[in-house]
Amino acid sequence: MSNTDKIIRLKTVLARTGLSRSTMYRKIAEGTFPSQMKISAHGAGWRESAVNRWIEDPVSYRDEGAAQ
């Protein structure tokens, strides 16, 4: 993770992408949206750079770390 890469939370991800929560989690399971990362015992977030890559090209995005 680069020094300028921020961790963004669920509300921000949903606002930026226009996806519903259920659609976003379905896409994560399919490997077509970036996976969240654990940031605390009860919290998770997304790398801003990964979300930005998805926004730039949502049709061909593939999460390399997703289990297929």
SVG drawing of the C-alpha trace seen along z (x, -y; Angstrom):
<svg xmlns="http://www.w3.org/2000/svg" viewBox="-29 -11 33 32">
<polyline fill="none" stroke="black" stroke-width="0.4" points="0.0,0.0 1.4,-3.4 1.8,-6.3 -1.0,-8.2 -3.4,-5.2 -6.3,-5.8 -8.6,-3.3 -12.2,-4.3 -15.3,-3.0 -18.5,-1.4 -20.6,-4.6 -17.9,-6.3 -17.5,-3.2 -21.3,-3.1 -21.5,-6.8 -18.6,-6.7 -19.8,-3.7 -23.5,-4.1 -23.9,-0.4 -26.3,0.9 -24.7,2.8 -26.1,6.2 -24.8,5.7 -21.4,4.7 -21.0,7.7 -22.3,10.0 -19.7,8.5 -17.0,9.1 -18.0,12.8 -17.8,13.0 -14.4,11.3 -15.6,8.4 -15.2,5.8 -12.3,5.1 -12.4,7.0 -12.4,5.2 -9.6,5.5 -9.9,5.8 -8.7,2.6 -9.8,3.3 -11.5,5.9 -14.9,4.8 -14.1,2.6 -13.2,3.1 -12.4,0.7 -11.3,0.7 -8.2,-0.6 -9.1,-3.8 -6.9,-2.9 -8.6,0.4 -12.1,-1.3 -10.8,-3.9 -9.6,-1.2 -13.0,0.4 -14.7,-3.0 -12.4,-3.5 -13.4,-0.2 -16.1,1.8 -16.8,4.2 -13.3,5.7 -12.2,5.4 -11.1,8.6 -9.9,8.9 -6.7,11.0 -7.0,11.9 -10.6,13.3 -11.2,17.0 -12.6,18.3"/>
</svg>
